[in-house]
């Protein structure tokens, strides 16, 4: 017995279609009047496909037989989530290229698919006010755009350059090149202030 094609509601009338499961009354529900599909709900809303469930119930798409070939969209730990349910990498892509990568160590890479740190940015970046390992809410005066440390242990900044290069911190008015700077000129292993 072969059915070449099965069409439900071919006349385009407002006739819903529902499939029951063993314990789920709306295992699949097609709302003809709203042109929406529900899984786990008889009143799909907000999108063409509306999935309702408990626990890790959500949408899982898998291409191939490996757990690395799947993506999950749902709820984990009480929060809306997208990613993987197994320890595999996860990428956000744009125009076919990786825009953001998360590896199995939960390191996040922007501009790199092999991040070595919690946040690994390869390329030109711009940040607003930034705090690095700091739990303090204020600093001396208004100079708190970059705060490093928590006053309880040693903190610092390292500027690394080539053996014959220069490490510098520049100062300037907004929109201009550096008016002045503090620098170290490197000559082999020796350093001298500039």
N, C-alpha and C positions, 0 to 999 in steps of 0.2 A: 504494500500500500504506500503510495507516494503522493504527497501534497506539494505541487510545484510552487504554490504561493498561498499564504494565509493572510487575508486582509480583514481587520476588525474595523467596523464603522466606516466602510468605504464611501457611504453617502455624505460623510462630513457632518453628521448630526451630533448633538450633545449627548453622546452615549459613552459613559466611562467604562473602563476595563480593569478588572482586578484579579489578581492571583493570590490565593491563600497558601501559607506554609503550614507546617505542623503546629507551630505556636504563634505565628505571626499572621494576623488577619490581613495585613496589607504588605505582603511580601513584595508585590509589585502593583502599583496603582497608576493608571493613566487617566488623568483628568482631561477629558475631551473639551470641556468648555473653556478651560484655561490653557490648554496645550502644554501641560506640564506632566512630569513623571515623578512619582513618589516611590521610595523604597523605605518601608517601615512607617509610612504615614499615608493616610487617606486624604490629606489636604495639602498637597505640595504647594509651596509658595516661595517667592523670592528669586527663583531660578528655574530653568527648564528641568533640571534634575535636583531633587530634594531628598536627602538621605537622613533618616532619623534612627538612632539606636543608642545603646548604652555601652559602657566600657570602652574598648578600643574599636567599636563599630565605626566604620567610616568607608572611605573609598580607597581601594587598593588597585593599582594598575600594574600588571606584570607582563613584560615582554620577554619570552624565553623561560627557561627552567630554573635559573639561578635567582637567589634572593637579592643579588646585586642588580637585578633587572626590574625592580619594583619601586613604586613611589606610593606613599600613604598620605591621605588627606583626611583628617578627623579630629579626635580629641584625645589628648594624653595628659595625665596629671591635672585634669580640670581646665586645660587651656586648649584653644584651637591650635592645631598643629599641622605642619606639612613636612614631609621628609621620609625617613626610612624607619622600619621597626627592627632591623637587624644592623649589625655593626659593619656597615659599608659606607663609602663616601657618598656625598650628596652635592649636586651642583645646581645652581641657578644659571640658566643660559639666556642669552639675548642675541638674536640674529644668528643662531647656530654656534655662538662662541660662549665660553664659560665666563660669566660675570662675577660669580661668587662661588667659592668652593669650601666645603666642610669635609675634613678627612676623618678617619676612624678615631683619631685622638681628640675630636671636636675642636680642632684648630680651624680658624676661618681665614681664607685667603681671598684677597681682592687683587686681581692682576696676576695671580699665580694659582696653579692647581695643586701645588705641593707646599702648603703653609707649614712653617716650622714653629710658629708661635701661636698663642691664643688669637691674636690678630696680626696677620702678615700682609702688608700692603706693598705691592711691587709697582711703583709708578708715582707720579706726582700726586700728593694728597693735600687736603686743607682741612683743618680742624678749628672749631671755635674754642671756647674756654675748656681746658682739659685738666683733669686731675689724674695723676699717676700714683697709685698706691698711697692715696691720701684720704684720710677720714675726717680731716679738719674742714670746717665750714668757712673759715676766713683766714686771711694772711695779713701781714703788715701792710697797711695802706691799701691801695687799689690795684696793686700788682699781683693779680691772682689769675691771669689768663692761663698760665701754665704752672701747676703746683705739683711738686714732686716730693714725696715723703710724708711721714706722719709724725715726725718729731721723736719717734721712739727708737729709731735705728739709723744707720748710715744710709744715705741716698746720694745720688749724683748723676751727672750727665757726662757721657764720653763722646767726643767728636773724633772720629777715626778718618785719617787721610793717608795718602801714599807717602812713601819714605822721603820723597822730595817735594811733597805737596804742602798745602796749608790748611789748617783747621781754624775756622773763624766764626764769630758771632757778629752779625751786622746790626746796625741801628739806623733807622731812617724815618722820615715822615711818611704817612700813608700815601701810596701812589708814586713814590720816588724810589730811586735806587739807594743803596746804603750810603749814608753821609759819613759814617764812621764805623769802626769795628774793633773788636779784640781778636787777636789772632796768634797762632803759634806757627812759625815756619820750621818745617822739618828738613833736616839735612843728615841723612843716614839715621843714626840712633840719637843724635843730639837735637835739642829743641831750644829755640830762643824766642822771646816775646817780640812782637812787631808793633 
